[in-house]
């Protein structure tokens, strides 16, 4: 089979951890994003971009297509973590039916409302913007995400309160907010971090065995 090139887009570099572990590492790729790398796996070339959460940062990172740089891409894939809306989903489950909003769905009540209104299995912040780029570039689009928080749980913080004017989350402000209530917030943040690791590993397993 002829080698193909895939463009993977996520919000944060750590969402690629499990994928790059299965791919055997990566090397830098010259692209205007917070994180950009390329890898070879199973005969295909994989281009990985992470520029932060939300549609505006997706648009910033994908303001120019790979084709404009002489790279023929076979498809663009939105990947990374997502919040479950369907109560049947568990941490690490792979989801392909998502609804995108430009904020973190923080509470179980908000997730339930989104599930009732949209019928989507999960929620993320980037897939809709990436899909628009795929339509603009006239290439196939896929959304492949892993659950990092279930429908019935509240997140430990309202992460929306810690986004800067550029749309990115402030790790410093999140850490300070956690330390303000260490007994309740620190263990919850550590549990969320472990769930993110599980989700990243699940994505790695998926991409290591799938054929798009």
N, C-alpha and C positions, 0 to 999 in steps of 0.2 A: 504494500500500500504506500502511496506517495506520502512523504512527510507533510504534516500540516502545522500551522502556527495558530496558537490560541492566545487571546488576550484575557487575562484574569484581572478583575477589578474588585478590590475590597476597600474597607475604610482604614484598617490598621494593619501594620506589618505582621503582628502576632497572629492574625487570622490565617496567614499563610504557613505558620510553623509546621503543622502536620503535613501539609502538601510538600513543602521543601524537604522535610525529613524523608518522605517516601521517594522524592525525586533525586535525593543524594546531594542536595545543596544547589547553589545558584551562583551567578556572577553578576556584577553590577550592569545595569542597562541605562544608557543615557536618555532619560526622559524627565520632563519637568513635573515631578511629583515628590512627595515626602519620602516615598520608598519606591524604587523601580529596580527590578531584577529580571534575569532571564535564566531559563533552565532547559535542559534537554531530558526528555523521558519517553521511553517506549517509542522512539523514532520521531516524536513530535517536538516542536519548539514551543515553549510556554513563556509568555511575557506577563509579568506580574506588576501591578500598580496599586499602591495604597496612598491616598492623599488626604484622608480624614473623613468624618461623617457628613452625610447629607448631600443634597443635590448640587449645591453651589460648588462644593469642593470636587465633586465628580466632573462638573462642567469645566472647572479650572484645569483639572488633570487631563481631560480629553478635549481640550480646545482645538487640538490638531489630531488628525487620524494617523494611525500607523502608516496608512497608504501614502500620506503626504511625505513620509520619511523613507519611502521605498520598500516598505515591509508589507507583504501581502498576508492579511489575516483571514483565517477561515471562519472565525466566529469570536464573539465577545461574551464573556461569562461573568455575571455578578455573583460573587461568592463572599464567604465570611460568616459571621454570626447573625442570628435572628432571635426574636422573641416569639414564643409559641402563643398562638391565639386559640387553637384547638386544644381542649383539655386533655385529649388522648396522647398528645406529643410529650416526649421526654427529652431530657438533656442529651444532646448528641444525635438526635434523629435528623435525617436529611430531609429538607423541605424544598419543593420547587413551585409551590403556589403561594405567593406572597403579596402583601399589600405594603406599599411604601408611604411613610410620612416623614416630615422633616423635623422629627423630635423623637426622643426615646419614650416608648410606652412604659411608664414606670410602675403603675399599679395593676393589680389583678382586675380591678373594676374597669380600668381603661382598656385592658386587653379584651375583656369580655364584651365591652361595647363595640370594639372594632370587629370582633368575630361575628357578632350579631349583624352589624351593618354591612360588612364586606363579604362574609363567607370565606375569607382567606384563612389558610392554615397558620400563617405566621406573619410577623411584621418586621420590616427592616427600614433603613433610611436611604438606600442608594439604588435599589434595583430599578425603580421607575426611571430615574435619570439615565442609568446605563442603557436601559431598553430604548429610550429616546435616541441616544447616540447610535445604537445599532441600526435603528430605522433610518437615521440620517445618513449613515455610512453604507446602508443597504447590505448588511451582513447578518447572518444568523445570530440570535440572542438566546442565552440560556441563563436561568437563575438557579443556582445550586448552593444552598445555605444549610447550616447546622444550628440546631436549637441550643442557645446558651442559658435561657431562662424559661421556665414553664409558664403556662397560662395562669395558674392559680397562685403564683407568688409575686409579691411586691419586691421591687429592687431596693437595695439598702439605702440608696440616695436618689434624689431627683437630679439625675445627671444633667438635665437640661439647664439647671441653674448654674452649671459650671462650664458652659460653653462661652468662648470668647467671641469678640466681634468678627473673627475670621471663621467662626463655626466649629472650631476644634475644642476638644475638652481640655481643661487645665488640670493636669495631673497634680500639680501643687495644691490647688484649691480643693480638689477631691480628697487629697491626703489630709489636709487641715480639717476639712469637714468630718472626716472619719475620726480624727484624733479628738475632736470636740465631744464625741460620744463614743469612746473606745469600746465600752463593754458591749454595746449593741451593734455598732456599725463595723468595727474592724473584723469580727468573725464573719459577718454577712458579706463583706467585700472579699474576704479570703475564699469563702464558699463560691462566690460568683467567679472569682479568678480560676478556681479549680474547674468549674463548669465550662469556662471558656477553653481551658486546656482540653477537656473532653471533647468539646465541639471541634476544636482544631484537629485533634487526632482523628475524629470521625470524617472530617473533610479529607484528610490525607488518605485514609483508607478508600474513600469513595473515588477520588481522582486516580489513585494507583490502580484501580480495577475497572474503571469505566471506559467505554469507547463512545465518544460523542458522534 
